[in-house]
């Protein structure tokens, strides 16, 4: 069902955020979340506005609501996983960060952003070896730097086992 009033209000809030009027956008999004409590897109935009304003703890429930069900386009869903995972990590909930970023990778395998934030969370959660292996994987699969590309095969190998030795 199309709700033109919701669509217009959401578009206006997004335009405000994009124009730098993030506080005004947030002020419009919070009542929209209350009016449309099951709307993943509204919740995601509210999370984003809170996050941009440095209100990470307040952003968490909006991110969580946004990830319930399938209401977000893929790009926004990926953004919600990144936002929630990095927010959990930022305030020390490392195990939650690892869990949400791993969940994101089940939906978006090989995403370098999720993998990078997961590496940081793994490091914070006490798993530095897996963290470094994850970062090596990102470097091996995304770098085009001429000083790294000749070593792509070795980086890929060490990304699967950092402790490997080779004859």
N, C-alpha and C positions, 0 to 999 in steps of 0.2 A: 504494500500500500504506500502510495506517495504522500508525503506530508510536506507540502510546500512551505508551510510556516517553519518547520524544523529545518528544512534544507536552506532556507533563506537565512535564518538565525545562525546556523552553523557556518555558512559561507561568510557571513559578516564577521563572525568571531575569528575565523581563520585569516581573513583579510587584515583584520586589526593586528593579529599576532605577526603576520608577515610584514606589516608596515612598521613594526616596532612598538606598537601599543599593546604590549603583552598583558599588563595589569588590567586594562579595559577588556581585553579578550577573555582573561580569566574570570572577570566579574560577569561576563555574559555566559560563559561556559558552565559555571557551577549551577546556576538555575536550570540550564538546559539538561544537565545530568539528572537533576531532581525531577524534571518534567519527563525525561526519556530514560529511565533508569536501566533499561536493558539494551540501550543503543551503544554498541561498541565504538562506533566512529565518534560519537559525542564524548564518550569516556576517554578515548585516546587523545583527542584534541585537548581535553581538560588536563590530562596527565602531562602532555607536552608543555602547555602553558605554565603549569606549576613548576615543572622541571627547569624551564628557561628562567624562571624567576628565583631559582635557588630554593624552592620549596619542595625538596626531594621527598621528604617523609609524607607530605600531603599528596604528592603525585602517585605514591604507591597504590592506594586503593583504586584510583582511576585506571592505572595500567592493568591491575588485576582484573577489573571489570571488563576492560577492553579485550582481554585475551580469553574471556569466557565465550565459548561458541565460535561461530564462523562469520561474524558480522563485519570483519575488517578486510579491505583489499590486502593482497599479499604484501605490498610495500609498507603499508601501515602496520600490519601484523609483525613484520620483521622489525620495524621501528619500535613497536611496543616491547618485543622481547629484548632488544638492545637497551631501551630506556629503563625497563624494570630491572634487568640484570645489572646494568651499570649503577643504578640507584641503590640496589641492595648492597653492592660491593662498596659504594661510597660511604655508606654508614655502618659498615662492618658486619653485615649479614652475609658472610662469605659463602656459607653452605647454601643459602637460598639463592644467591647469585649463581653459583655453579649449577644448581638444579634448573633454574629458569633458562639459563643460557644453553644448557644441554638440551632442554626441551625445544628451544628455538632451533637448535641444529638438527633436531629430528625432522622439523618442517622445512628448514632451509639448509640442507647439508652443504658443506663447503663454503658457507658464507664467511668471508674473511673478517668482517666486523664482529660477528658473533664469536668466531674462533679467537680473535684477539682479546676481546673482553673476557671470554672464558679463560684464556691463559692467565690474565691478571687475577681473576677470581681464584683459579686453581693455585696460583702462587700464594695468595693471601690465605687460602684454606690449608696450606701446608703441603702442597704437591708441586714443588718447583720443577721436578723432572718432566712431568706431563705438561706443565706450562711452557717450558722451553721447547719441548717437542712440538707442541701446537704452534708456537711462533715460527719454528723452523718450517713447518708445513705451509704456513701462510707465506713466508718469504719464498719458499721453493715454488709455490704455485702462482704467485702474483708479481714477483719482482721481474723487472725487465732491465735492471741495472747491468751494464756490461761487465762489471767486476764480479757479479754473482751468477749470471746465467751459465758460465762454464762449469759451475759447481752444483747445478740444479740436481743432478743425479745423487751426489753425495748428501746434499741437504735433505733430499727426499728420503734417503736411507736413514739418516740420523733422526729425521722427524718420526720415524717409526720405532727407533730404539737409540736414544742418545748415548747409551753406554756401549754400543756395538764397536767392535774392533775389526779391522780388516787386514788381511795378509798383504 
